[in-house]
């Protein structure tokens, strides 16, 4: 199984944005991305795609961590991802953490929040629905 702590656990897109594991919070990975020209949209602000990429990466990391904990190995395929942009991400590090709201045999529902200085003041949120196809042993 892929360990969310390993750099190879991140998609090439996430690695290209500079997304990394910041810390573990109660068994849930908190992902981060530093602000630089790779993620800049308008001057001194995150591009919406970079914020969306951070949210998606954090959601998948939370789901992968829970599946690993349960001893399940599955290919994750997005059903849909809905992002709400709440405030502009400014020129400093952003963080994101996912929470599983429903975990079934074949699908999972998650919510994800991204923030900068204060986790209680998100800059964006996402709702994710993910199909899980179990890998053959």
C-alpha contacts under 8 A as a table, 3 or more apart, distances in Angstrom:
res1	aa1	res2	aa2	distance
1	X	68	X	6.88
1	X	73	X	6.21
2	X	6	X	7.52
2	X	9	X	5.90
2	X	64	X	7.94
2	X	68	X	7.84
3	X	6	X	5.59
3	X	9	X	6.35
3	X	64	X	7.97
3	X	65	X	7.39
3	X	68	X	7.57
4	X	7	X	7.68
4	X	9	X	5.43
4	X	10	X	7.54
4	X	21	X	7.98
4	X	29	X	7.61
4	X	61	X	6.07
4	X	64	X	6.96
4	X	65	X	6.41
5	X	9	X	7.19
5	X	21	X	6.70
6	X	9	X	5.40
6	X	10	X	7.73
7	X	10	X	5.81
7	X	20	X	7.72
8	X	11	X	7.30
10	X	13	X	7.99
10	X	14	X	5.95
10	X	15	X	6.33
10	X	57	X	7.52
11	X	14	X	5.17
11	X	15	X	6.28
12	X	15	X	5.06
12	X	16	X	6.05
13	X	16	X	5.02
13	X	17	X	6.42
13	X	53	X	7.95
14	X	17	X	5.24
14	X	18	X	6.43
14	X	19	X	5.41
14	X	53	X	6.75
14	X	54	X	7.35
14	X	57	X	6.78
15	X	18	X	4.97
15	X	19	X	5.67
15	X	20	X	7.53
16	X	19	X	7.66
17	X	33	X	7.30
17	X	38	X	6.20
17	X	39	X	6.47
17	X	50	X	7.01
18	X	33	X	5.75
18	X	34	X	7.05
19	X	31	X	6.69
19	X	32	X	5.54
19	X	33	X	4.56
19	X	34	X	7.64
19	X	54	X	6.89
20	X	31	X	5.67
20	X	32	X	5.48
20	X	33	X	6.42
21	X	29	X	6.66
21	X	30	X	6.09
21	X	31	X	4.56
21	X	32	X	6.19
22	X	29	X	7.51
22	X	30	X	5.52
22	X	31	X	5.20
22	X	32	X	5.58
22	X	95	X	7.89
23	X	29	X	6.04
23	X	30	X	5.35
23	X	31	X	7.24
24	X	27	X	5.72
24	X	28	X	5.42
24	X	29	X	4.55
24	X	30	X	5.88
25	X	28	X	5.11
25	X	29	X	6.23
25	X	30	X	6.73
27	X	65	X	7.55
28	X	62	X	5.62
28	X	65	X	6.85
28	X	97	X	7.34
28	X	98	X	7.50
29	X	58	X	7.26
29	X	61	X	6.43
29	X	62	X	5.99
29	X	65	X	7.53
29	X	97	X	6.58
29	X	98	X	7.91
30	X	58	X	6.80
30	X	95	X	6.68
30	X	96	X	5.72
30	X	97	X	4.88
30	X	98	X	7.87
31	X	54	X	7.33
31	X	57	X	7.64
31	X	58	X	5.73
31	X	95	X	5.55
31	X	96	X	5.29
31	X	97	X	6.47
32	X	54	X	7.37
32	X	93	X	6.83
32	X	94	X	5.58
32	X	95	X	4.30
32	X	96	X	6.40
33	X	54	X	7.34
33	X	93	X	5.70
33	X	94	X	5.55
33	X	95	X	6.65
34	X	92	X	6.41
34	X	93	X	4.31
34	X	94	X	6.55
35	X	38	X	7.79
35	X	39	X	6.39
35	X	40	X	7.17
35	X	46	X	7.37
35	X	91	X	5.51
35	X	92	X	5.18
35	X	93	X	5.44
35	X	94	X	7.63
36	X	39	X	5.89
36	X	40	X	6.29
36	X	91	X	7.68
37	X	40	X	4.95
39	X	46	X	5.59
39	X	47	X	5.77
39	X	50	X	5.53
40	X	43	X	6.73
40	X	44	X	6.57
40	X	45	X	5.63
40	X	46	X	4.68
40	X	47	X	5.25
41	X	44	X	7.60
41	X	45	X	5.80
41	X	46	X	5.29
41	X	47	X	3.89
41	X	48	X	7.36
42	X	45	X	5.58
42	X	46	X	7.29
42	X	47	X	6.99
44	X	90	X	6.03
44	X	91	X	5.02
45	X	88	X	6.63
45	X	89	X	5.48
45	X	90	X	4.61
45	X	91	X	5.60
46	X	50	X	6.58
46	X	51	X	6.69
46	X	88	X	7.17
46	X	89	X	5.13
46	X	90	X	6.30
46	X	91	X	7.11
47	X	50	X	5.32
47	X	51	X	6.53
48	X	51	X	5.07
48	X	52	X	6.07
48	X	85	X	7.89
49	X	52	X	4.94
49	X	53	X	5.98
50	X	53	X	4.94
50	X	54	X	6.22
51	X	54	X	5.14
51	X	55	X	6.32
51	X	89	X	7.85
51	X	114	X	7.73
51	X	124	X	7.49
52	X	55	X	5.08
52	X	56	X	6.12
52	X	83	X	6.75
53	X	56	X	5.13
53	X	57	X	6.00
54	X	57	X	5.14
54	X	58	X	6.11
54	X	95	X	7.75
54	X	96	X	6.63
54	X	114	X	7.67
55	X	58	X	5.21
55	X	59	X	6.18
55	X	96	X	6.03
55	X	97	X	7.56
55	X	98	X	7.80
55	X	112	X	6.08
55	X	113	X	6.78
55	X	114	X	6.40
55	X	125	X	7.24
55	X	126	X	6.57
56	X	59	X	5.11
56	X	60	X	6.25
56	X	81	X	7.83
56	X	112	X	7.87
56	X	126	X	7.78
56	X	128	X	7.92
57	X	60	X	5.26
57	X	61	X	6.03
58	X	61	X	4.97
58	X	62	X	6.15
58	X	96	X	5.79
58	X	97	X	5.35
58	X	98	X	5.54
58	X	112	X	7.04
59	X	62	X	5.25
59	X	63	X	6.30
59	X	97	X	6.84
59	X	98	X	4.57
59	X	99	X	7.23
59	X	110	X	6.68
59	X	111	X	7.24
59	X	112	X	5.90
59	X	128	X	7.39
60	X	63	X	5.07
60	X	64	X	5.93
60	X	76	X	7.94
60	X	98	X	7.82
61	X	64	X	5.08
61	X	65	X	6.05
61	X	98	X	7.63
62	X	65	X	5.19
62	X	66	X	6.37
62	X	97	X	7.29
62	X	98	X	5.40
62	X	99	X	6.64
62	X	100	X	7.37
63	X	66	X	5.22
63	X	67	X	6.18
63	X	98	X	7.85
63	X	100	X	6.82
63	X	108	X	8.00
64	X	67	X	5.08
64	X	68	X	6.02
65	X	68	X	5.12
65	X	69	X	6.17
66	X	69	X	4.97
66	X	70	X	6.28
67	X	70	X	5.03
67	X	71	X	6.11
67	X	72	X	4.98
67	X	73	X	6.72
67	X	74	X	7.89
68	X	71	X	4.96
68	X	72	X	5.76
68	X	73	X	6.96
69	X	72	X	7.67
72	X	134	X	7.52
73	X	134	X	5.94
73	X	135	X	5.92
74	X	132	X	5.61
74	X	133	X	5.16
74	X	134	X	4.11
74	X	135	X	5.22
75	X	132	X	5.69
75	X	133	X	5.07
75	X	134	X	6.27
75	X	135	X	6.61
76	X	130	X	6.42
76	X	131	X	5.86
76	X	132	X	4.89
76	X	133	X	6.57
77	X	130	X	5.65
77	X	131	X	5.04
77	X	132	X	6.40
77	X	133	X	7.83
78	X	81	X	7.18
78	X	128	X	7.58
78	X	129	X	6.34
78	X	130	X	4.58
78	X	131	X	6.07
79	X	128	X	7.67
79	X	129	X	5.29
79	X	130	X	5.18
79	X	131	X	6.17
80	X	128	X	5.92
80	X	129	X	5.37
80	X	130	X	7.09
81	X	126	X	6.70
81	X	127	X	5.75
81	X	128	X	4.48
81	X	129	X	6.45
82	X	126	X	5.37
82	X	127	X	5.26
82	X	128	X	6.53
83	X	124	X	7.02
83	X	125	X	5.77
83	X	126	X	4.30
83	X	127	X	6.68
84	X	124	X	5.51
84	X	125	X	5.27
84	X	126	X	6.12
85	X	88	X	7.61
85	X	123	X	6.34
85	X	124	X	4.44
85	X	125	X	6.72
86	X	122	X	7.04
86	X	123	X	4.98
86	X	124	X	5.07
86	X	125	X	7.62
87	X	122	X	7.63
87	X	123	X	4.60
87	X	124	X	6.81
88	X	123	X	6.41
89	X	92	X	7.92
89	X	94	X	7.51
89	X	116	X	7.39
89	X	123	X	6.29
92	X	116	X	7.20
93	X	116	X	6.16
94	X	114	X	6.76
94	X	115	X	5.69
94	X	116	X	4.55
94	X	117	X	7.95
95	X	114	X	5.42
95	X	115	X	5.40
95	X	116	X	6.02
96	X	112	X	6.85
96	X	113	X	5.44
96	X	114	X	4.10
96	X	115	X	6.36
97	X	112	X	5.66
97	X	113	X	5.75
97	X	114	X	6.76
98	X	110	X	6.61
98	X	111	X	5.73
98	X	112	X	4.13
98	X	113	X	6.56
99	X	110	X	5.49
99	X	111	X	5.32
99	X	112	X	6.12
100	X	103	X	6.77
100	X	108	X	7.20
100	X	109	X	6.01
100	X	110	X	4.35
100	X	111	X	6.52
101	X	108	X	7.66
101	X	109	X	5.48
101	X	110	X	5.20
101	X	111	X	6.88
102	X	108	X	5.48
102	X	109	X	5.03
102	X	110	X	6.98
103	X	107	X	6.46
103	X	108	X	4.49
103	X	109	X	6.55
104	X	107	X	5.33
104	X	108	X	5.85
105	X	132	X	7.50
106	X	131	X	5.84
106	X	132	X	4.96
106	X	133	X	6.54
107	X	129	X	7.07
107	X	130	X	5.45
107	X	131	X	4.42
107	X	132	X	5.38
108	X	129	X	5.80
108	X	130	X	5.21
108	X	131	X	6.61
108	X	132	X	7.44
109	X	127	X	7.37
109	X	128	X	5.69
109	X	129	X	4.64
109	X	130	X	6.44
110	X	127	X	5.76
110	X	128	X	5.07
110	X	129	X	6.54
111	X	125	X	7.24
111	X	126	X	5.66
111	X	127	X	4.62
111	X	128	X	6.29
112	X	125	X	5.49
112	X	126	X	5.06
112	X	127	X	6.47
112	X	128	X	7.92
113	X	122	X	6.07
113	X	123	X	7.75
113	X	124	X	6.04
113	X	125	X	4.45
113	X	126	X	6.56
114	X	119	X	7.54
114	X	122	X	5.36
114	X	123	X	5.75
114	X	124	X	5.29
114	X	125	X	6.16
115	X	118	X	6.28
115	X	119	X	5.43
115	X	120	X	7.84
115	X	121	X	6.35
115	X	122	X	4.38
115	X	123	X	5.14
115	X	124	X	7.08
116	X	119	X	7.13
116	X	122	X	7.43
116	X	123	X	7.31
117	X	121	X	7.94
118	X	121	X	5.46
118	X	122	X	7.43
119	X	122	X	6.07
122	X	125	X	6.98
